[in-house]
Amino acid sequence: MDQLDPAKESAATGSPAAGDQPPKVRVPVHRVLLRLCSLTLAVAAEALVTLPVLAVVRAVRGRDAAGRFLRRRLVRRIQALGPTFVKFAQIAGARRDVLPGPLCDELSRLHDSVRPITARQSRRAWRKAYGGAPPPFLAGLDAVPVAGGSIACVYRGVLHDGRVVALKLKRPGIDGVMRADLALIRALVRACERLPQLRGMPMADLVGYVSNAILGQLDLRREEANIVRLRENLAAVPDVDVPELHPRLSRPTCLVFEFIPELDTGTPGTLPDPVRARLASAVLSAAHKMMFVDGFVHCDPHPGNIYLLPRGRAVILDAGYSVQLPDRVRNLIGGFFSALASGDGRRCGEIMLASMADVGPDCDTDAFVDDIAELVARSAGPGNAFAMAPFGNGVFEVQSAHRLYAASDFAFPIMSLMILESTVRGLWPEADFQQVGAAAPQ
């Protein structure tokens, strides 16, 4: 039995529902202003270095080389600005219909590069969560985290009954920094929306969606609800595991899971081909159930969140970035994949029009549908002849050419499928990705 006073437990009662929008929290003005001053100085210093070099590169090597140089410097600066900007750029960079493709390529190289949590910070975080360091229900706790990110670090611990657990401990002070940064980003985008070049682009929708995604990852109570729901939803999918959560031991700033000791990106290469193929198919079945059956979607299926285990199981981690699809969106996505599987390109185009954030009176909708139909005719094919990533990029190019932009609650789940395809083909290159949309409801 979990050894903690039930009176102190952080149970699901009163917790946010899985997939709900995070509550709005007012950010103190002084915190935003201090952060603005800090960021302004950093950006100004970068500009003093970058702009003269950019002028030389453009004069000597041409406009294209200058563009590449500027994009790389931008990504470096985003990396240096801290975890909020990195996470924001990582998520926003998936919107190739809104942002230039070469910039999205550079943003895809961003990674969480943060200093390890210090011993002093961890003691403060443990005391905040449990009143003591280490938590009283542990017989042992590793001093060094086994994994770390911008929001939390993961520690290995041992309960008094001998069970090994993973403890996801939130970094102290991260809420204030990220909320202030997001307030600044929203203010900047509101100002930029007035620029003629951005007119008609769904910037407010994009920023609102990405902000909610980041705020959802900040709220570990929300992740707790997400992981419980995801585990329940995928329990019937063969060969797929979601780590068990210990809700009685968890707190608003620390989640306690069963410890999975076999997480290694090199494992697929050690497994027999039939096992790899079976597990890749199992992951695709899980994706189908999330997208088309439950409508509750894990939107961050990168290789760090999906592993194959030596014992012949697949495991899905980290449900912080999960969303509940509105019924209308789920039906649109289901109809889109059904039409795609049957090669009905015109129906695909019509569904995409229905998903748009805004369709202006000057838009040539017939030409848009024709272009999507032509793309489907070129791309559709049996089995692994179909590749989601090039097809998705082609869709974004058509949308951008017609200045049509899908609403974020439609676009980002589609982006997650593109990420998933890359992950699954890394597990088994011959995986049939059309399995995800097979028998999708119309």
TAZI-V986349 format. One record per residue. RES is the residue in three letters. PHI is phi as a letter, one per 30 degrees, with the letter a starting at -180 (999 if undefined). BURIAL is + if it has 9 or more other ideal C-beta (glycine too) atoms within 8 Angstrom, else -. D_FIRST is the distance of its C-alpha to the first C-alpha in Angstrom with 2 decimals. Layout:
res = (RES RES)
phi = (PHI PHI)
burial = (BURIAL BURIAL)
d_first = (D_FIRST D_FIRST)
This chain:
res = (MET ASP GLN LEU ASP PRO ALA LYS GLU SER ALA ALA THR GLY SER PRO ALA ALA GLY ASP GLN PRO PRO LYS VAL ARG VAL PRO VAL HIS ARG VAL LEU LEU ARG LEU CYS SER LEU THR LEU ALA VAL ALA ALA GLU ALA LEU VAL THR LEU PRO VAL LEU ALA VAL VAL ARG ALA VAL ARG GLY ARG ASP ALA ALA GLY ARG PHE LEU ARG ARG ARG LEU VAL ARG ARG ILE GLN ALA LEU GLY PRO THR PHE VAL LYS PHE ALA GLN ILE ALA GLY ALA ARG ARG ASP VAL LEU PRO GLY PRO LEU CYS ASP GLU LEU SER ARG LEU HIS ASP SER VAL ARG PRO ILE THR ALA ARG GLN SER ARG ARG ALA TRP ARG LYS ALA TYR GLY GLY ALA PRO PRO PRO PHE LEU ALA GLY LEU ASP ALA VAL PRO VAL ALA GLY GLY SER ILE ALA CYS VAL TYR ARG GLY VAL LEU HIS ASP GLY ARG VAL VAL ALA LEU LYS LEU LYS ARG PRO GLY ILE ASP GLY VAL MET ARG ALA ASP LEU ALA LEU ILE ARG ALA LEU VAL ARG ALA CYS GLU ARG LEU PRO GLN LEU ARG GLY MET PRO MET ALA ASP LEU VAL GLY TYR VAL SER ASN ALA ILE LEU GLY GLN LEU ASP LEU ARG ARG GLU GLU ALA ASN ILE VAL ARG LEU ARG GLU ASN LEU ALA ALA VAL PRO ASP VAL ASP VAL PRO GLU LEU HIS PRO ARG LEU SER ARG PRO THR CYS LEU VAL PHE GLU PHE ILE PRO GLU LEU ASP THR GLY THR PRO GLY THR LEU PRO ASP PRO VAL ARG ALA ARG LEU ALA SER ALA VAL LEU SER ALA ALA HIS LYS MET MET PHE VAL ASP GLY PHE VAL HIS CYS ASP PRO HIS PRO GLY ASN ILE TYR LEU LEU PRO ARG GLY ARG ALA VAL ILE LEU ASP ALA GLY TYR SER VAL GLN LEU PRO ASP ARG VAL ARG ASN LEU ILE GLY GLY PHE PHE SER ALA LEU ALA SER GLY ASP GLY ARG ARG CYS GLY GLU ILE MET LEU ALA SER MET ALA ASP VAL GLY PRO ASP CYS ASP THR ASP ALA PHE VAL ASP ASP ILE ALA GLU LEU VAL ALA ARG SER ALA GLY PRO GLY ASN ALA PHE ALA MET ALA PRO PHE GLY ASN GLY VAL PHE GLU VAL GLN SER ALA HIS ARG LEU TYR ALA ALA SER ASP PHE ALA PHE PRO ILE MET SER LEU MET ILE LEU GLU SER THR VAL ARG GLY LEU TRP PRO GLU ALA ASP PHE GLN GLN VAL GLY ALA ALA ALA PRO GLN)
phi = (999 d c a d e d c d c d d e i d d d e i d d d d d b d c e d d d d d d d d d d d d d d d d d d d d d d d d d e d d e d d d c j d d d d d d d d d d d d d d d e e d d j d d d d d d d d d d d d d d d c c e e e d d e d d d d d b d c b d e d d d d d d d d d d d d d b i a b d e d d c d a b d d c d d a a b d c b b c c c b b d d d j d c b c c c c d d d i d e d d d d d d d d d d d d d d e d d e d d e d c d j d d d d d d d d d d e d d d d d d d c d d d d e d d d d d d d d d c d d d d i c c b e d c c d d c d b e c a c c b d c c d c d b d d e e d c c d e d d d d d d d d d d d d d d d d d d c c d i c c d c b d d d d c b b c c e d i b c b c c h c d c b b c d e e d d d d d d d d d d d d d d d i d d d d e d d d d e d c d d a c d d d d d d d d d d d d d d d d d d d c d a d h d d c b d d d d d d d d d d d e d d c h c b d d d d c d d e d d d d d d d e d d d d d d a e c e c d d e e c d h d d c)
burial = (- - - + - - - - + + - - - - + + - + + + - + - - - - + - - - + + - + + + - - + - - + + - - + - - - + - - + + - - + + - - - - - - + + + + + + + + + + + - + + + - + + + + + + + + + + + + + + + + + + + - + + + + - + + - - + - - - - - - + - - - + + + + + + + - + + - - - - + + + + - - + + - - + - - + - + + + + + + + + + + - - - - + + + + + + + + - - + - + + + + + + + + + + + - - + - - + + - - - - + - - - + + + + + + + + + + + + + + + + + + + + + + + + + + + + + + - + + - - + - + + + + + - + + + + + + + - + + + + + + - + - + - - - - + + - - + - - - + + + + + + + + + + + + + + + + + + - - + + + + + + + - - - + + + + + - - + + + + + + - + + + + + + + - - - + + + + + + + + + + + + + - - + + + + + + + + + + - + + - - - - - - + - - - - + + + + + + + + + + - + + - - - + - + + + + - + + + + + + + + + + - + - + + + + + + + + + + + + + + + + + + + + + + - + + - - + + + + + + + - - + - -)
d_first = (0.00 3.80 6.07 8.97 11.30 11.40 15.13 15.28 13.39 15.68 15.15 17.82 19.72 22.87 22.38 25.39 25.80 25.76 29.24 30.62 33.19 31.99 33.33 36.48 36.28 39.55 40.25 42.27 45.85 46.18 43.26 44.91 48.28 47.03 45.38 48.61 50.70 48.54 48.63 52.35 53.17 51.18 52.84 56.26 55.95 55.00 57.96 60.38 59.45 58.98 61.93 64.74 63.23 62.73 66.42 67.47 65.27 66.68 70.24 69.96 67.57 67.70 65.61 63.00 62.28 62.03 59.51 57.33 57.60 56.68 53.61 52.30 52.95 51.19 48.04 48.16 48.58 45.67 43.52 44.72 44.16 40.41 37.28 38.26 41.57 40.15 37.56 40.21 42.73 40.36 39.60 43.14 44.66 43.59 46.16 49.18 50.98 51.00 51.15 53.64 52.49 53.38 51.35 48.32 48.72 48.58 45.63 43.65 43.86 41.98 38.69 36.09 37.59 35.89 35.56 32.26 30.32 31.44 29.40 30.62 29.64 26.13 25.68 27.04 24.76 21.58 22.87 23.66 20.23 18.06 20.74 20.66 21.22 19.08 16.02 14.27 10.77 12.77 14.13 16.90 18.68 21.88 24.77 26.51 25.20 25.19 26.74 28.45 30.25 32.24 29.44 26.33 25.35 22.45 20.82 18.81 15.91 13.50 9.98 9.77 8.17 11.23 10.51 13.50 13.61 16.72 17.32 20.32 21.90 24.88 28.11 29.28 32.42 32.46 32.51 35.80 37.54 36.68 37.51 40.82 41.66 41.02 43.23 45.95 45.68 46.02 49.03 50.63 50.29 51.78 54.74 55.12 55.09 58.64 59.93 62.15 60.40 57.06 58.51 56.93 53.86 50.50 49.51 47.89 45.84 44.83 43.92 42.02 39.94 39.23 38.43 35.88 34.32 34.00 32.78 30.10 28.87 28.92 26.53 23.00 21.85 24.31 23.07 19.53 21.18 23.32 20.72 18.75 22.14 23.42 20.52 21.13 24.87 24.96 22.53 25.66 27.63 27.87 26.99 25.59 22.07 20.67 17.68 14.37 13.60 10.44 12.08 9.91 10.69 14.19 17.32 20.94 21.93 19.01 17.05 14.10 14.36 13.73 16.54 19.57 21.64 24.73 26.24 29.95 32.90 34.88 32.79 34.99 37.96 36.33 35.50 38.11 39.99 38.82 35.14 35.96 37.94 35.21 32.54 35.03 35.76 32.08 31.85 35.01 33.62 30.64 33.24 35.26 32.39 31.55 35.20 36.74 34.16 31.48 33.56 30.52 31.56 30.07 33.23 32.62 32.46 34.01 33.39 30.81 28.55 29.16 28.70 29.34 27.11 28.69 26.71 28.65 26.47 27.15 24.64 25.31 24.06 24.62 25.21 26.61 30.09 29.65 31.99 32.46 35.96 38.22 39.41 42.91 41.87 39.77 42.82 45.15 43.15 42.84 46.56 47.39 45.66 47.15 50.57 50.02 49.16 52.33 54.45 55.34 55.89 57.62 54.68 52.42 54.80 54.89 51.09 51.05 53.67 51.49 48.64 50.84 50.24 53.99 57.01 60.22 63.49 65.10 62.55 64.02 61.24 63.27 63.61 59.88 59.09 61.76 60.23 56.73 58.26 60.07 56.92 55.03 58.02 57.91 54.15 52.96 52.77 50.93 47.68 47.35 50.88 49.20 47.63 45.74 46.40 50.22 50.36 48.24 50.39 53.45 52.21 51.71 55.21 56.69 54.87 56.03 59.58 59.72 57.89 55.27 51.62 48.63 46.26 43.18 40.75 42.75 43.56 40.22 38.40 41.47 41.15 37.55 38.96 41.46 38.77 36.78 39.94 40.44 36.86 37.03 40.50 39.17 36.75 39.51 43.00 44.16 41.44 43.00 42.00 43.73 40.80 38.97 41.65 42.34 42.62 41.80 42.51 45.83)
